Amino acid sequence: MTQPPQQPPRPDEPSDTPPGAPNTPPAPPAGGFGAPQDPPPGGFGQPTPPPADPFGKQPQQPPAAPPQPPAAPQQPPAAPQGAPAGGYGTPPPPAPGSYPTPPAPQPNGYGYPQAPQPGYGYPQAPGQPQQPYGYPTQPMQPQYGGPQPGGNGGKKVSTQMQIIVAAAVAVVLIIGAGVIYSATSGDGGKDEASSSGSTGGEGKGGEGSGLAGGSEKVPANTKSKVAFQVPQPVVKDIVTVEGSWLTDKAYVKSGINEINGYDRDKGTKLWSFPLPGEVCTTSRHVSKDDKTAIVFQETKPTKENKYPSCNQVGVIDLAAGKLLWSKSVTSATGGDRPVTFDEVTLSGTTVAAGGTSGGAAFKLADGAELWKPKTGADGCYDRGYAGGEALAVVRKCGTYDSPQLTVQALNPTTGAPLSSYQMPAGVEYAHIISTKPLVVAADVGDTAGDGSGISDFFSIDAATGKLKVRIPADAEKYAGDCDSTEVEKCQNMAVGNNRLYLPTERHDGTSEYGDTNEVVAFDLDTGKLLGGRADAGDRHILTPLRMDGTSIIAYKEAPYDKGGQVVSIDGETFKQTTLMENPDDEAVRKAEKRFSIGSGAELLYSEGQLYMSAKSVHKPSTVTPDEKVYLVVAYGTG
């Protein structure tokens, strides 16, 4: 699991940083946020050494007469014209002995109910004992993809061996085909908490359906064209432009101190209105009457105040194209200084905003204050809220060195807790993936080790506050991602059908070059990894964007020489249906790849249209000052 760099806290707002620690914004990465980085040696998609069980590929007993290695290492085919040296995705040979061996299973030291996990979505044979990472009970054999007898230096196995491995995997799948799926129906549409995990706002589906379980239709022609592009505005520094939403007529995007509405098909500007300052954060949820919430600065930066406070909460009418109201509040502990907000969300007719210095809830229609969170001498405060079909909060108590977090389901109108679940010790930040059902992610004891913010998921009964199941999520296997400090800013996952859908990390495929991955599912009642999976296919990477009824809308990242795709994945059978195929033209591919999932870009898909946008803009590159950079690129099917 990987994570983009975080925005620094404003100098004038409280933070969880210990006193005396530096609190200055970091220098932007070369090329700025969203700009393509120099490919690593070997090109983009270079695989890292696989874990002990690379996605269910079982080590095999060698045949009676093992194939002899070639006299000299074979050279890969020449890279297509225009590819960087080595070719994109060219895996360098790892050092012999660099592959890890499977660790011994660790006892559950937390006392939470857990289920044994098979390897990466592969069903296990009935009646067989469960081994670490799915290995069979037999002497350890050389690992797939690792150094092989004969001194091949750790190169990928031969085509013959790949066929043997693939056949063995197929046998395992056939044996385990008796796994029975159990799914509960879920409704799609706007303001759906189970559509969490989106990299942008929530999409709007069309009437009727050409797919089982969803409202999205399969276009008559899935081949797309560029519908429109919005150039990146020129700025002198890094500026936040977070926020993108869809209505029936408009694609709405934050700009520099403004909000703009564009025609969904043509990109012509329908409306625009200014803001007093920069957009700080936004809600991805949209009400049934096309309203959403934002937080913005009270003024533009000045020499005296380079970082104005994010103390304004407002509601946008996305259909009418105007700011309905904006408010600031003072802390519940007293004083006249406005509260600085870190997050904002929407649930029903309630807007809730929170941060380290306080929080408040407002009526969606007119901004009337509904309630403020309780604070006391114990130092407890509401860290942030999550919305959608229900409202929940992460409440933080204790000291900096010994925090105690509690997740509560709230009454949106009064703010009264409906239930409470105390997170285990060693959790500094918790992230709410979904409010209905209530699913929380956390990095317990900082064990994830990759900055993703996730070592475990917690499925909680929102009515009683009792833990249903705790689901371990090995960061080396799964690619979900949560901002370390944000409550409702996780991405690359989706919740629906009483299941958590997660992508696996990139790993070697069966082709000679490039990576692949899968989307798998966990049952939220039992914690079991279900038997089905959706395969991205060689040189492609699948990432869930949101739920569409009982199906998952996912973006399929393509290799360097292809355009990306949007697919619908049946939430029960994992069957994929292609909804969009983007052009292979080099210039179009280059623009698309700037909005990669790893860069934190916002992706919205609805009714045969895909909108890709940046969450921040930066000053022009001094290396390629004439290069065209876009704030938004939109695609449409014909």
C-alpha positions in Angstrom: 0.0 0.0 0.0 1.4 3.4 -1.0 0.5 6.9 -0.1 1.1 10.4 -1.6 2.9 13.0 0.5 0.6 14.8 2.9 -0.2 18.5 3.1 1.6 20.2 6.0 -0.6 21.6 8.8 -1.2 25.4 8.7 1.2 27.2 11.1 -1.7 28.8 12.9 -3.7 25.7 13.5 -3.3 23.1 16.3 -1.8 19.8 15.2 -0.7 16.5 16.7 2.9 17.5 16.1 4.9 17.6 19.4 5.9 21.1 20.6 9.2 22.2 19.0 8.8 20.1 15.9 9.2 21.9 12.6 6.0 22.9 11.0 6.9 24.2 7.6 5.5 23.0 4.3 7.8 20.7 2.5 9.2 21.5 -0.9 7.1 20.1 -3.7 8.5 17.0 -5.5 10.2 17.6 -8.8 7.6 18.4 -11.4 5.0 19.1 -8.7 2.1 17.0 -7.6 0.6 14.9 -10.3 3.5 15.4 -12.6 5.1 12.3 -14.0 8.3 11.2 -12.3 11.4 9.9 -13.9 10.9 6.1 -14.3 13.1 4.0 -12.1 15.7 1.8 -13.7 13.8 -0.8 -15.7 10.8 1.5 -16.2 7.4 2.0 -14.6 5.8 -1.1 -13.1 9.2 -2.6 -12.0 8.2 -5.4 -9.7 9.6 -5.7 -6.2 10.5 -9.1 -4.8 7.3 -11.1 -4.3 6.2 -12.3 -0.9 6.5 -15.9 0.1 3.3 -16.8 -1.6 3.0 -14.6 -4.7 -0.8 -14.7 -5.1 -1.4 -18.3 -4.7 1.2 -19.7 -7.1 2.2 -22.9 -5.3 5.7 -24.3 -5.4 5.8 -27.5 -7.4 7.8 -30.7 -7.2 10.3 -30.7 -10.0 9.5 -33.0 -12.9 11.4 -36.3 -13.4 13.6 -34.6 -16.0 13.7 -30.9 -15.3 14.4 -28.6 -18.2 17.9 -27.4 -18.5 18.6 -23.7 -18.5 19.8 -22.1 -21.7 23.6 -21.8 -22.2 23.3 -18.0 -22.0 20.5 -15.8 -20.6 18.0 -14.9 -23.2 17.6 -11.3 -24.1 14.1 -9.7 -23.9 12.6 -8.5 -27.2 13.4 -4.9 -28.2 11.2 -2.3 -26.5 8.7 -0.6 -28.8 9.8 2.6 -30.3 9.4 5.5 -27.8 9.8 3.4 -24.7 12.6 4.3 -22.3 15.7 2.3 -22.1 15.0 -1.1 -20.7 11.3 -0.8 -21.5 8.5 0.1 -19.2 7.9 -2.6 -16.6 11.1 -4.5 -17.4 11.9 -6.4 -14.3 15.7 -6.5 -13.4 17.0 -9.8 -12.1 17.0 -9.8 -8.3 20.0 -10.8 -6.3 20.1 -14.5 -5.5 18.7 -15.3 -2.2 16.7 -12.0 -2.0 13.3 -13.6 -1.8 11.8 -14.0 1.6 10.7 -17.3 3.0 7.2 -17.6 4.4 7.1 -16.5 8.1 5.7 -18.8 10.7 2.1 -18.0 11.6 1.9 -15.6 14.5 -0.5 -16.0 17.4 -3.3 -13.5 17.7 -2.1 -11.4 20.5 -5.1 -9.0 20.5 -7.9 -11.4 21.4 -10.1 -10.3 18.5 -12.0 -12.8 16.4 -10.2 -13.6 13.2 -10.5 -16.1 10.4 -7.6 -18.0 8.8 -6.7 -16.3 5.5 -6.0 -18.3 2.3 -3.5 -16.8 -0.1 -4.8 -13.9 -2.2 -8.3 -15.0 -2.9 -7.6 -18.6 -4.0 -10.0 -21.1 -2.5 -8.3 -23.8 -0.4 -9.0 -27.5 -0.8 -11.7 -28.8 1.6 -10.3 -30.7 4.5 -6.7 -29.7 3.9 -4.7 -28.1 6.7 -4.1 -24.4 6.4 -0.4 -23.6 5.9 1.3 -20.2 6.1 0.5 -18.2 2.8 -1.2 -21.2 1.3 1.9 -23.5 1.0 1.1 -27.2 0.8 2.4 -29.7 3.4 5.6 -30.8 1.7 9.3 -30.0 1.7 10.1 -26.4 0.6 10.9 -26.1 -3.1 12.5 -23.2 -5.0 10.0 -20.4 -5.1 8.3 -19.2 -8.2 10.2 -16.4 -9.7 13.2 -16.8 -7.3 16.7 -18.1 -7.9 16.4 -21.6 -9.5 18.8 -24.5 -9.5 21.3 -24.2 -12.3 22.4 -20.7 -11.6 19.9 -18.6 -13.6 20.4 -15.7 -11.3 16.8 -15.3 -10.2 15.4 -14.6 -13.6 11.7 -15.3 -14.4 10.9 -19.0 -14.9 10.7 -20.4 -18.3 7.5 -20.6 -20.3 7.4 -24.3 -19.7 7.5 -23.8 -15.9 4.9 -21.1 -16.1 2.6 -23.5 -17.8 3.2 -26.1 -15.1 2.5 -23.5 -12.4 -0.6 -22.3 -14.1 -1.9 -25.8 -14.5 -1.3 -26.5 -10.8 -3.2 -23.3 -9.8 -6.1 -24.3 -12.0 -6.3 -27.6 -10.2 -6.4 -25.8 -6.9 -9.2 -23.5 -8.2 -11.2 -26.5 -9.4 -10.8 -28.3 -6.0 -12.0 -25.1 -4.2 -14.9 -24.4 -6.5 -17.3 -25.5 -3.9 -17.1 -22.1 -2.1 -20.6 -20.7 -1.9 -21.1 -16.9 -2.2 -23.5 -15.2 0.2 -24.3 -11.6 -0.6 -26.9 -9.2 0.5 -28.4 -6.7 -2.0 -27.2 -3.1 -1.8 -28.7 0.0 -3.3 -26.5 2.3 -5.4 -27.0 5.9 -6.1 -26.1 9.2 -4.5 -25.2 9.7 -0.8 -24.4 6.0 -0.4 -21.9 5.3 2.3 -21.2 1.9 0.9 -19.8 3.6 -2.2 -16.8 4.6 -0.1 -13.3 4.2 -1.3 -13.8 6.5 -4.3 -10.9 8.6 -5.4 -13.3 11.5 -6.1 -16.9 12.3 -5.5 -19.8 9.9 -6.0 -21.0 9.2 -9.5 -24.5 9.4 -10.9 -25.8 6.4 -12.7 -28.4 6.3 -15.5 -31.9 4.9 -15.4 -32.2 1.2 -16.2 -29.3 -1.2 -16.4 -27.4 -3.2 -18.9 -25.5 -4.9 -16.0 -26.6 -7.2 -13.2 -26.8 -5.4 -9.9 -25.9 -1.8 -11.1 -27.4 1.2 -12.8 -24.6 1.8 -15.2 -25.2 0.7 -18.8 -22.8 -0.8 -21.2 -22.2 1.8 -24.0 -23.0 0.7 -27.5 -19.4 1.5 -28.3 -16.9 1.3 -25.5 -14.1 3.0 -27.4 -13.8 6.5 -25.9 -12.5 9.8 -27.2 -11.3 12.9 -25.4 -14.4 14.9 -24.6 -12.6 18.0 -23.3 -9.5 19.2 -21.4 -9.2 22.0 -18.8 -5.7 23.5 -18.7 -3.9 23.7 -15.4 -4.0 27.3 -14.1 -0.7 29.1 -13.7 0.3 29.5 -10.0 3.5 30.5 -8.2 3.3 27.8 -5.5 1.3 24.7 -4.7 -2.4 25.3 -4.4 -5.1 22.9 -3.3 -8.0 22.3 -5.8 -9.6 19.3 -4.1 -13.1 18.5 -5.0 -15.0 17.2 -8.1 -18.7 16.2 -8.4 -21.3 15.2 -11.0 -24.9 16.3 -11.6 -27.1 15.3 -14.5 -25.9 18.3 -16.5 -22.6 19.4 -15.0 -19.1 18.3 -14.0 -18.1 20.5 -11.1 -14.5 21.1 -10.2 -12.7 23.3 -7.6 -10.4 25.9 -9.1 -8.1 28.6 -7.8 -10.3 30.4 -5.2 -13.4 29.4 -7.1 -15.8 26.6 -8.1 -16.6 25.9 -11.8 -19.3 24.0 -13.5 -18.7 22.5 -16.9 -21.0 20.9 -19.4 -20.6 17.1 -19.0 -20.2 16.5 -22.7 -18.5 19.5 -24.2 -16.6 21.0 -21.3 -18.0 24.5 -21.9 -18.3 26.5 -18.6 -21.8 26.6 -17.4 -21.2 28.7 -14.3 -18.5 29.9 -11.9 -18.4 31.7 -8.6 -15.5 33.0 -6.5 -14.4 32.0 -3.0 -12.7 34.3 -0.4 -9.7 32.0 -0.3 -8.3 28.6 -1.3 -10.3 25.4 -1.0 -9.0 23.3 2.0 -11.1 20.2 1.9 -14.4 18.9 0.5 -17.0 16.2 1.0 -17.4 13.6 -1.7 -21.0 13.0 -0.7 -23.8 14.7 -2.6 -27.4 15.1 -1.4 -30.3 14.0 -3.4 -30.9 17.6 -4.5 -27.3 18.2 -5.7 -25.8 19.9 -2.7 -22.4 19.2 -1.1 -20.1 20.7 1.6 -16.7 22.3 1.5 -14.1 24.0 3.8 -12.2 27.1 2.6 -9.9 29.8 3.8 -11.3 33.1 5.1 -9.0 35.1 2.8 -6.3 34.9 0.2 -2.7 34.7 1.4 -0.9 38.0 2.2 2.6 38.9 3.3 1.4 39.2 6.8 -0.6 35.9 6.7 0.8 33.4 4.2 -1.4 30.6 5.5 -4.9 31.8 6.2 -7.0 29.6 8.5 -9.4 27.0 7.0 -12.3 28.2 9.2 -15.1 28.6 6.7 -17.7 25.8 6.2 -20.0 26.2 3.2 -22.6 24.4 1.1 -22.6 24.5 -2.7 -25.7 24.1 -4.8 -24.1 22.1 -7.7 -27.2 22.5 -9.9 -27.6 26.2 -9.5 -23.9 26.9 -9.4 -23.8 29.1 -6.2 -22.6 29.1 -2.6 -25.7 28.8 -0.5 -24.1 29.7 2.8 -20.8 29.8 4.7 -20.2 29.8 8.5 -17.4 29.8 11.1 -17.7 28.8 14.7 -15.8 29.3 17.9 -14.5 26.5 20.1 -16.9 24.9 22.6 -14.2 25.5 25.2 -14.6 29.3 24.9 -12.7 32.1 23.2 -13.5 34.1 20.1 -11.0 32.5 17.7 -12.7 30.6 14.8 -12.2 26.8 14.8 -9.9 25.5 12.1 -11.5 22.5 10.2 -9.5 19.6 8.9 -12.5 17.6 7.4 -16.1 18.0 6.4 -18.8 15.5 5.5 -22.5 15.2 4.7 -25.1 12.8 6.0 -28.7 13.3 5.1 -29.5 16.9 5.9 -26.5 17.4 8.3 -23.1 18.9 7.5 -20.4 17.9 10.1 -17.0 19.5 10.2 -14.2 18.6 12.6 -10.6 19.1 13.5 -8.1 19.3 16.4 -9.4 22.6 17.6 -13.1 21.7 17.6 -16.1 20.9 15.4 -19.7 21.6 14.7 -22.7 20.4 12.7 -25.1 22.5 10.6 -28.3 22.2 8.7 -27.7 21.5 5.1 -30.4 23.9 3.9 -29.5 27.1 5.7 -26.4 26.6 7.8 -28.2 26.8 11.2 -26.0 25.3 13.9 -27.2 21.9 15.1 -24.6 20.9 17.7 -21.0 21.0 18.8 -19.0 18.1 20.2 -18.5 17.9 23.9 -15.0 18.7 25.2 -13.6 18.4 28.7 -10.6 18.4 31.0 -9.7 14.9 29.7 -8.6 16.4 26.4 -11.1 14.5 24.4 -12.2 15.9 21.0 -13.8 14.8 17.8 -11.0 14.0 15.3 -13.2 13.9 12.3 -16.5 12.7 10.9 -17.7 10.3 8.1 -21.0 10.6 6.4 -23.1 9.0 3.7 -26.1 6.9 4.7 -25.2 7.4 8.4 -22.9 9.6 10.5 -19.9 8.4 12.5 -17.0 10.0 14.4 -13.5 9.1 15.5 -13.1 10.6 19.0 -9.6 11.0 20.4 -8.8 11.1 24.1 -5.6 10.6 26.2 -2.2 12.1 25.7 0.0 12.5 22.7 2.2 9.6 23.7 -0.8 7.4 24.7 -3.9 8.2 22.7 -7.2 6.4 23.0 -9.6 6.4 20.0 -13.2 5.6 20.0 -15.5 5.2 17.0 -19.1 6.2 17.6 -22.2 6.1 15.5 -24.0 9.4 15.9 -27.5 10.8 15.7 -27.0 13.4 12.9 -29.5 15.8 14.3 -28.4 15.9 17.9 -24.8 14.5 17.8 -25.7 12.0 20.5 -23.7 8.8 20.4 -25.8 5.8 19.4 -23.0 3.3 20.0 -19.3 3.3 20.8 -16.4 1.0 20.0 -13.0 1.5 21.6 -10.1 0.9 19.3 -7.3 -1.3 20.6 -4.2 0.3 22.2 -1.5 1.3 19.7 -3.8 3.0 17.3 -2.9 6.7 16.7 -5.3 7.3 13.8 -8.5 5.5 12.7 -10.2 5.9 9.3 -13.9 5.2 8.6 -14.2 3.4 5.3 -18.0 3.1 5.4 -20.7 4.2 7.9 -23.4 1.7 6.8 -22.1 -1.0 7.4 -19.6 0.5 9.8 -16.1 -0.4 8.7 -12.9 1.1 10.1 -9.3 0.9 9.1 -6.3 1.4 11.3 -2.5 0.8 11.5 -2.2 -1.0 14.9 1.1 -0.3 16.5 2.5 1.1 13.3 2.9 -2.4 11.9 1.9 -1.7 8.3 5.3 -0.2 7.7 4.5 1.3 4.3 2.7 4.6 5.1 -0.7 3.3 4.0 -2.3 3.7 7.4 -3.8 0.2 7.3 -2.7 -3.0 9.1 -6.3 -4.1 10.0 -9.9 -3.5 9.2 -12.6 -3.6 11.9 -16.2 -4.5 11.0 -18.4 -3.0 13.8 -22.1 -3.4 14.6 -23.2 0.2 14.5 -26.3 -0.6 16.6 -24.5 -2.1 19.6 -20.9 -0.9 19.1 -19.7 -4.5 19.3 -16.9 -5.8 17.1 -18.0 -8.3 14.5 -14.6 -9.3 13.2 -11.1 -7.9 12.8 -9.6 -8.5 9.4 -5.8 -8.4 9.1 -4.6 -6.8 5.9 -1.0 -7.5 5.2 0.4 -4.3 3.6 2.7 -6.4 1.4 -0.4 -8.1 -0.1 -3.2 -5.4 -0.2 -3.1 -2.0 -1.8 -5.7 0.0 0.1 -4.6 3.5 1.2 -5.7 5.9 3.9 -4.2 9.3 4.7 -2.5 9.0 8.0 -4.4 11.9 9.7 -7.8 12.0 7.8 -10.9 10.2 9.0 -12.7 9.9 5.6 -10.1 10.1 2.9 -9.3 6.4 2.2 -9.2 5.2 -1.4 -8.6 2.2 -3.6 -11.3 0.1 -1.9 -15.1 -0.2 -1.8 -17.7 -1.6 0.6 -21.0 -3.2 -0.5 -22.9 -6.5 -0.4 -21.6 -6.8 3.2 -18.1 -7.2 1.8 -14.9 -5.2 1.7 -13.4 -5.2 -1.8 -9.6 -4.6 -1.9 -7.0 -4.6 -4.6 -3.9 -6.7 -4.2 -0.5 -5.1 -4.6 1.2 -5.2 -8.0 3.1 -8.4 -8.7 4.6 -10.3 -11.6 2.2 -11.6 -14.2 2.6 -14.4 -16.7 4.0 -12.1 -19.4 7.7 -11.4 -19.6 7.2 -7.7 -18.8 4.9 -5.6 -16.6 2.9 -6.2 -13.4 -0.7 -7.2 -12.7 -3.0 -7.5 -9.7 -6.4 -8.7 -8.5 -9.5 -7.4 -6.6 -10.6 -9.7 -3.8 -13.3 -9.6 -1.2 -13.6 -10.1 2.6 -16.9 -11.1 4.3 -17.7 -8.4 6.9 -19.4 -10.9 9.3 -16.8 -13.6 9.3 -13.7 -11.9 8.1 -13.1 -14.7 5.6 -11.4 -14.0 2.3 -13.9 -15.2 -0.3 -12.9 -17.6 -3.0 -13.6 -15.4 -6.1 -11.4 -12.6 -7.5 -11.2 -10.3 -10.5 -8.0 -10.5 -12.4 -6.6 -7.3 -14.0 -4.8 -9.3 -16.7 -1.2 -9.0 -17.7 0.3 -5.5 -17.6 -2.9 -4.0 -16.1 -3.7 -2.9 -12.6 -7.3 -2.9 -11.2 -8.4 -0.3 -8.6 -12.0 0.0 -7.2 -13.5 3.5 -7.5 -17.0 3.0 -6.0 -20.0 0.7 -5.7 -22.7 0.7 -8.4 -25.5 -1.2 -6.6 -24.0 -4.7 -6.0 -21.3 -4.2 -8.6 -17.9 -2.4 -8.4 -16.8 0.3 -10.8 -13.1 0.0 -11.2 -10.3 1.7 -13.2 -7.9 -0.5 -15.1 -4.5 1.1 -15.4 -2.9 0.1 -18.7 0.8 -0.4 -19.7 2.7 2.4 -21.3 1.6 1.7 -24.8 -2.2 1.4 -24.1 -5.0 3.6 -22.9 -6.7 2.8 -19.5 -10.1 1.2 -19.1 -13.2 1.4 -16.8 -14.8 -1.9 -16.0 -17.8 -3.1 -13.9 -17.1 -6.1 -11.6 -20.0 -8.2 -10.5 -19.9 -8.2 -6.7 -20.7 -11.9 -6.5 -19.3 -13.6 -9.5 -16.4 -11.1 -10.1 -17.2 -11.2 -13.8 -15.8 -8.1 -15.5 -17.7 -6.0 -18.1 -15.8 -3.4 -20.0 -17.5 0.0 -19.9 -14.8 2.2 -21.5 -11.5 1.8 -23.4 -9.4 5.0 -23.7 -7.4 5.8 -26.8 -3.9 4.4 -27.4 -2.7 7.6 -29.0 0.6 8.7 -27.5 -0.4 12.2 -26.5 -3.7 11.1 -25.0 -1.9 8.3 -23.1 0.6 10.8 -21.7 -2.2 13.1 -20.4 -4.1 10.1 -18.9 -1.1 8.7 -17.1 -0.5 12.0 -15.2 -3.7 11.2 -13.2 -2.5 7.9 -11.8 -4.1 6.3 -8.8 -0.9 6.6 -6.8 -0.8 10.4 -7.4 -4.0 10.9 -5.5 -5.9 12.1 -8.6 -9.7 12.3 -8.5 -11.5 9.8 -10.9 -15.3 9.9 -11.5 -17.1 7.6 -13.9 -20.8 7.9 -14.9 -22.9 7.0 -17.9 -20.1 6.4 -20.3 -18.0 9.4 -19.2 -14.8 9.4 -17.2 -13.4 12.6 -15.6 -9.8 12.6 -14.3 -8.6 15.7 -12.3 -5.8 16.9 -10.0 -6.2 17.6 -6.3 -3.5 20.3 -6.4 -1.7 22.4 -9.0 1.9 23.7 -9.0 4.1 26.2 -10.6 5.3 25.3 -14.2 8.2 23.0 -14.5 11.5 24.7 -15.2 12.7 21.6 -17.1 9.7 21.4 -19.5 8.1 24.9 -19.3 6.2 24.5 -22.6 4.7 21.1 -21.8 0.9 21.1 -21.6 -0.5 20.2 -18.2 -4.2 19.8 -17.5 -6.4 20.3 -14.5 -9.1 18.0 -16.0 -9.2 15.5 -18.8 -12.6 14.0 -19.7 -13.4 11.0 -21.9 -16.7 10.0 -23.4 -17.9 6.9 -25.3 -19.4 7.4 -28.7 
